[in-house]
Amino acid sequence: MSVSDLSPLKAASLKNTLEYSFSHASQPGTDDSLERDYFGGSSLLFESPSSSLGGSAADSGESDPEEPEYYHDNEEDDDEDSASVATDSTLEDVDGDLDFGHPLERMPRMNSADHGLDYEMSENVKALLHVAISGSAYSSRSHSPSSMASSAASPTFDSASYERVVDYLIDLRPDPFASAGHRNLVMFDPPLHFDPDSVPPLMVKRLHRTSPELVLLLEINHPESREDPWNAAPRILHAVERDEFVFLCMQRFSAYDKPPLVTVAHYIDFFRQVLEGLSFLHEERIVGLNCADPSSYMVDLSSAPRVPAQTNAPTTNGFSALNGNAGPHFDLPPIQFDRFKYPVRYYFANFANATRVHDQPKSAGSSPSTTRETQASRPECPYRHDVRDTGEMFNKLLEDVPQIATKFKALTKAMINGGFSADDSRRLFDALCRSVDSKVFDSAALTHLPTPEEDTAEK
């Protein structure tokens, strides 16, 4: 089936739909050889405009023998049920509602933790960023520390509150930072002798002044970067300097699956936000994010109201280096948090091995392409490594939701085999989600289906 076989109106409609859906699939000014070199065999699953629309077939009406099956249009597909036959299609029928825009733009989420809040750096964080940029080989996003706003990062808690928390943790024995784990995070909960109105629950990270991780976290916490709704780095509220260390006080998060993901919709929301966050970080040329490890992801539950916990024992020492249980003043027990009622935001929490790629230009829509010479001298493209690890993590989690596992097999296969960039994966994932029946979103995940004993007890 070729474009020439369609009526003029339908041919124009098909071409416009494809051009809109894949408007960011190729790098500007990148030739086909470089695109194939980076994206590998991904065109078999997710074809770019250069191969589907760029030749003479679309303009002159000649047949294209390599036209993908999901571009095939059947004149007999007027029946509404025909659109559901090919459930693994990545594009909906072109006779559908063409006004429904493919969500390629970064739309801010409702109740976002960052968007629209005029996030500003405290003076000490600005000074640290200035020193880090001037003493680092990394190139920043042309951030000018002198032009940053001078107000405090938090309208409620002053710098003395954060310094008090850090000094308290430093004086604790045993040293909580010695058992902080691979994420190097200490979870602080205000102990009983702290005023709950002056000290919030925090995550505290201790880094050496010369740590590359410190540079990365400071740069991607610039107000301009924080305004990006895909920025999935933890938010720095304050920085406290003590001797050769810098203690970053960050917004308090929980493990991504506390409370558990209980429906298909919960898993899909998690997958989408991970791909959006990975796309942002790769645009910033940041790689090495330990994407295969589920503990690398955390969730912000602050959208729910804070209420006193009646069942938890009082916090005596004020910290936990291993878990995300909140303290006695601000706690909302995880079992009480309703993902259907309150929006959640997921973050990348492990930047211990993260680095910034120097030898590739940053692009605005997808991970940078690599030349043949660069790939030949590098064991594995670091962008591909992150995408592959993410695909493996998705593959494991999809075992909990077999309702969509088959549909998303093409996505995870392309990610694991190294064919897709983070942004390509995100766009294909979004297209696949549009073909999922609405009833599937509300269905329960396998791990949370009631057991026979529970069914009997309920009856």
N, C-alpha and C positions, 0 to 999 in steps of 0.2 A: 504494500500500500504506500503510495507516495503522495506528496502534497498536491501534485497535479491532478490526482483523482478526486479531490474534494471540490465542492462548490467554492467559488471565489470568496464568499462570506465566511464559510467554515475554515478555509485555508488561512485567511487573514486572522481569524480568531485563534486558531491553533498556534500560529507563529507568534502572535502577541503574548499568548499564555506562556510559551516556552521561554521567550526572551525575558519576560518579567520574572519567572521562577528561577532562572539561572543567571540573573544579571550580574552576580558577583562570583560566578564559578571560576573565572580565569583571572590571572594576574594581569593588570594593565601593562602592556608592553612586553609580555612574556611570550616567546615563540612556542609553537606546538611541541618542539623537541624538549624544551625545558619543562613544560607542563607535564608531558608524559614521563619525563625523568623523575619528577617529584611524586606525581600522583599514581604512577605505576599503572596497574590494570583497572583502576577505579572506573574508567570510562565505560567498562562493560556493564556497570551497575548504575552509574550516575553520569550521564554524558554531558560534556560542557558545550556551550554555544558554538565554539569553534568547529566542533565536529558535527553538531546536529543542525546548525543553521548557517554556518559560515561559508559553506561551499556553494557551488552553482545550482545544486539540486533545489534548494529552497527558493532561489531567485528565478531560475529558468524553467522550472516545472519538470526537470528530469528526475527519474526515479533514483532513490537512494537505497542501494541494496543492503546497507548496514543499519537501517533504521531500527531502533530498539522496539521490542514488542509493546512496551507500555506507551509508545507514541502512536501505535496503530489505532486508527479510528474506524469504526464500523458504522455504516449507514443505518444499520438496523438496531443501533444502541439507543433508540429513543425511549425505550421502556426504562422506567426508573430503577427496576431491579437489576438491570444489566451492569450498573456501576459496582455492584457488590460481588460480581462473579470473581474477578481477579483481585482477591483480598490483599495480595502482596504488591499491588501496583504502587508506585511512588508518586504518581500524579493522578488527580481525579479527572473524570471525563470532561472534555473541553466544552461540552454543552451545558455544564453546570454553571453555578453563579460565578461569573468572571470578576465580580466586584469584590469577592472575598480575597483580600490581599495575602500573599505568602509572607509570613512574619519575618522578613529579613532584617528590618530595622530594630534597634534596641529600644524596646518600649519599657519604661520604668514600671515596676510592679507596684501595686497598691501597698501602702504601708511599708515601703522599702526602708531599710535601716539607714540608708545613705541619701537616696535621691531626694532633692528638694529641701534638705535640712541645712543648707549653707555650711557644710562641713568645713571647719577651719582648723589649722594646726596651732598648737600651743607654741609659745616662743622657743622653748627648749627643743621641741621636735624640729622646728624650722632651722635652728642653729645646727643641730645634728645633721640634718639633711644637707645643709650648705657645706659642712666639713666633709661629709661622706662623698658628695659629688665632686668637690675640688680635689679630694685625695684618692679618687677611684678612677680606674680605667674605663668604667662603664659609662656609656652615653645616656643622659637622661632625656626626658621628653621636652627639653628646652624649658624646664621649670625655673623660674626665677625666684629664689628664696626671698629677695628683697620686696617682691610684689605680693607676697602672701599676706593674708589678713593676719592681724595681730591679736585677735581675741582668743580666749581659751578654747580648748577642744570641747569641754563639757560645760554647759550652762549651770550645772548643779553642783559638781564636785570640783573644788579648787586644787591647785597643785600640792598644797600641804597634805591633803588627804591621800594622794597617790604616794607621796614620799613617806608618809607614815606607814602605809601598807608595805612598801618595799623594805623599809628599815625593820619592820616587824618580821618579815620573812627571812631577812638576812640573819637576824638574831636567833631564829628558831634552831633547835637542835633535836633530832638530826636535821641536817641541811635539806630542805625540801627540794632544792634544785638538783641535788645529787641523785634523786630518784624520779626526775621529771620525765623520763622515757625518751623515745626517739623524736617526739615532737618538741621536746624541751619546753613544755608548758606546765606551769603550776597553777592549779585552780584555787583561787582564794575566795573564801566565804567569810564574811565578817563574823568574828567570834563575839561572844556575849558582851565583852567589855568595850566593843567598838560601837560607836553611834551609827545605827543603820541608815540615818538620814544624811550622813557625811561620807560614808564609804560604801561603794557599790560592790557587788560580786564581780570579780575580775579574772582574766587569764593573764599571768605574768610570765614573760620570757626573758631569760638572762642571756645576753650576747656580749661577746668581746667587742671592743670598739673597732677592731679591724675586721670584723666578721663580714663576709660578702652577703650573708643573709640579712644583716642589719641594713646594708645599702638597699637591697631589693625591697624590703618591707617599708622603708622610709619613702622610697621613690613611688611605689604604687599606692601609698597613702596620701600622696599629694591631693589637695582638694579637687583638682581637675580630673585626676584618675578616679577618685572616690565618687564623683558624680556619674561615672559610667555605670549603668545598672548591671553590667556583666562583671564588674570587679568583684572577684570572689576571694580576695585576700582579707584576713582579719583586720578589723578597724583598730588603729592605734589611738587610744585616748590620751595617753601621756607617756613621757619618757623620763626616767630618773637615772642620773649618772652617779655611779659609785665606784671610785678608783678606776680600774681598767675595764669595768663592765658597764653596760647600758641595760637597764631593766625596762622593757616595753610593757606598759599596762594596756591591755586590750579588752574589748567587749567580751563578756562571758558567753561561751557557747557550750553545747552539749554534744555528745557523740551523735552522729547523723541518724542512727537508728534507735535513739532514746528520746521519745517513745518510739515503739516499733512502727514500721511501715506495714499497714494492714490491708490496703487495697491496691489494685492495679494503678489507680490514679496517683497514689503516693509514690510508687516506683517511677512512673512516667515523669512526674514533677522532679524527682531527684535526678533522673537521667538527663532531663533537659537542662537543669541548672548546672550540672557538672559539665556538660558540653559547652554551655555558654561561658562558664568560668574558664574552661581550658582554652577556648577560642580567644578570650581576652588576654590571658597570660601568654599565649603563644604570639599574639600580636605585639606584646611587649618584649618578645624574644626571651621569655623566661621558660626554662625547661628543667627537667629533673625533679618532678613533683610527686614521685612515689604514688602514681595513680592507681596501681594495682592493689594497694593496701587500703582496705576500707577505713582504717583508723586515720587516714589522711583527710577525711572529710568530717566536718562538724556542722551543726545546725544552730541557728539563732531562734530561740523560742521567746524572745522578748515581746512579740506581738500579743501574747496573752497577758492579762493583768497579773501583777505580782500580789500574792496573798500569803499571809503567814502560814507556815506548815504546822499542822497540829499533830502529825504522826512521827515526824523525824526527831531523832535525839538531838539535843543542842550541840552545836559545833564548839569544841573546846580549843583546838589549836588553829582553826581558821583556814586550813588548806587541805587540798588533796592533789597529789601529783599524778594520780592514776585515773580518777573517774570524774564525771561531770555533775555529781549531785550538788545541788545548791544548798546554801546555808539556812539557818533558822529564820532569818528576817525577810528574805526575798524569795524564798522557795515556792515553786509551784510543782508539786510532785509530778514526775513524768507521766504517770498513769492518768493524771487529770488533764493533760494537755490534749486538746482535740484538734487534729490536723484538718478536719473538715471545717472547723469554726474559725481557726486562726491561721493566717498565712505564715509560711515558714521560708527561711532563706538559708541556703547551704553555702559553705565556705571551704576553701582549701586551707588546711591547717598545718601541713608539713612542708616547710621550706628549708629544712636542714641541708638538703643536697641540691637545692635549686641553684641554677647558674643562669647567666644571661649570655646568649649567643652573640658573638661580636662580628662574625664575618658574613652576615646576611642582612640585607635591608629589611626593615619592618614594613608590613603592608597593612591595609585597613580592612580587608575582608577575609583573609585566610592566612594560614601559616606561610612564612616565606619559602619560596622555592630554592632549591640548591642546584648548583652547577654540577656537571659530571665530574669535574676535577675535584670539587669539594667532597662529593660523595665517595669518590675513589679513595681519598685520603682519610676518610672517617669510617670507623667500624660500623656505626649505625647512626642514622639521622636522629638527633635527640628529639625532634618533634614527633617523628614516627614512633619512637620508643614510648613517649607519653601516650600517644593515641592507642598504640597496641596494648599497653597496660590498662588503659581505660576500657578498651573492648573486652579484655579478659575479665575485668571486674564486672562489667555489664553481663557477660555470659554467665558468670556464676550467679548473679542476682536474678537473672531471668529464670533460673530454675524454680524460684519461688512464685513466678507468675507465668505458668505455661500457657495461659490464655493469649499471651502476646509473644511468646518465645519464638514461635515459628515465623511470625511476621517480621521480627527484628533480627532474624538470623543473617539476612543479607548485610545488614548494617554491621553487626559484630564481626562477621567474616571479613568485610572490607577493612575494618579498623585493625584487626589482628594481623592480617596479611600485609599491612603497610600501604594499602592503596589510597586511603583517605587522610586528609588533614583534619584538624579539629573542627574547623568551620564547615568543611564538606560533610563531616559526620553529623554535625548539628542540623544542617539543612535537610539531609536525607532522613534523619530521625523525625524532624518536624513533618516532612511529607508523609512518612509512614503513620504518624499519629493521626493525621487527618483521615486515614482510611480505617481507623479502629472504630468499631461500633460503640455508640455512647453507653450501652448497657455494660460493656466490658470494663469500662473505667471504674464502675462501682463494685465489681466483683472482688471477692476476697482473695488475698494471696494464700498460697498453699500452706505456708507455715502458720497461718492464723485461722485456718478453717477449724471449726469445732470438731473435737475428737468424738468417737462413738460414745465414750463415757460421759462427755459433756452433753451430748445430745440426749442421752438417757436421763441425765440429771435434770435437764430442763423440762423434759416431759413428765 
